[in-house]
Every structure is written in structure tokens, then in C-alpha cells.
Amino acid sequence: MGDKTITDNFRCDHGIAAQSILLGARELGLGGCMIASIHQRNLRGCLNIDPNHEVLLVIAIGKPVETVVLESTPVDGNIRYWRDSNGVHHVPKRSLDEIIVSTYR
């Protein structure tokens, strides 16, 4: 949450904090997801959130119930996720060489 008594300009700090929390959860064998599309009014009411705090993200953390495998993008460039016959969730990812722009040659 963002404390509006400090600032109204939260920019991206909450995303960086959420990513760090999720990486820490992963190191503990947990899975998680940050969610920004939330119903503010309902959440405020359920959790009795002070009006001086703005909900920036919700982080869901728990024990994964599926196996996720990261793999190289196939030759055709398809990055669609898919599940095999054993329910394993395959997630193609581009290589670092494909996504990092470098000025060094």
C-alpha cells in the first residue's frame, strides 16, 4: 500500500518491492502473483483499510499446485504457454541475447 500522508506519487517502487517479495517467496519454494486489477472499494471494506493508504498491488502467495518448466523459444518464435499430457505447464522464454539491447560490439 502507498501511504498518502507521505506522497501521492508512488510511481514504480511498489512493483519493485512486489517483485522482490515474489523472488523471496520463490526461494522458499512458494509461488505467487502480483495483481493490480482489484476492486478497491470492496478490498478496503473487507480489510478495513485506512483512507490514507492507497492499495497499489495485491500479492497472492502460496504453495504451487503445478509444475512449471521454462524453456527456450522454439525455432518458429512461438511464445505461447502450453500444458503437456502430464499437466506440466511449459513457458517458452526468449534468450537474454534476444531481449537485451547492448551498445557494445
N, C-alpha and C positions, 0 to 999 in steps of 0.2 A: 504494500500500500504506500501511497505517497502522502506525506504529511503537509497539508496545505498551509499550516501555520509557518512552515519554513519556506516553501516556494510553491508556485502553481505551474512551474515549468519542469517537468520530470524527464523529458527527452527520452534517452535510451538506457539510462542507468538501471532501470528495473529489468530490462531484457538481459543485460549483462549479469545482474545478480541472479536472475532466474536460471540462466544457463549454468552459472557456477553451482547453484544448488542442485540442478539436474545432473551435472557431471559428478558431484559428490555422491548423490544418490546412486548413480550407476556404479561407482567404486564400491558401494555397499551391497551390490547385487540387486538393486531396485531399478524399476523403470519409472518413467514419468513423462509428463507432457505439460507445457505451459499453454494456458488458454486465455485469450484476450476477448473473445466474443462471449460476454457474460451479461446477465440481466442484473444490472447494478442495483436497482430498487429492491428486487427480491433478495439478493445476497445481503444487502445492508440490513434488511428486516430480519432475516434468519440469524445473522451473526451479530446483530446489534452494533453495527459499525458506527463509530463517531463521525459526525458530519465533517470534521476537519481532516478526515482521511479519505483519499480517493483510491478506489480499488483499481490497480493498474493491470494486474495479471492474477490468475488463479493457477496454482501449481498442483497438479494431481500426481501423487507418488504412491507406488505400490509394488507388490511382487509381480513380475511379468508372468503371464499365463501362456505365452507363446515363445517360440524360438525365432529370433530374427538373425538373418545372415546378410552381412554387407558383402557385395561382390562387385567386380569390375563391370562397367557398362559393356554390353555386347557390341560386336562389330557394327551392327545396324544403328547403334546410338540410342536404342530404346531404354528409357529410364523408368518405365512403369514397374511398380511393385507387383509381385505375384506370389501365390502360395502353391506349394507342390502338393502331391497326393498325401504327404505325411503332415500337412498343416504348417510346414516351415514357411515363414514369411521372408521372401527374398527381396532385397533392396539394392538395386543397381546404383552405383555411385561413380561419377566421373573421377578420373585421376587428378592428383594435385597439379600435374603438368597442364591439364586441360582447363583448370579453373583459376590458377594463379597467374596474374599478369606480371611479367618481370621486364625490367628495363635493361637487365644485364644480358649480354650476348656472348 
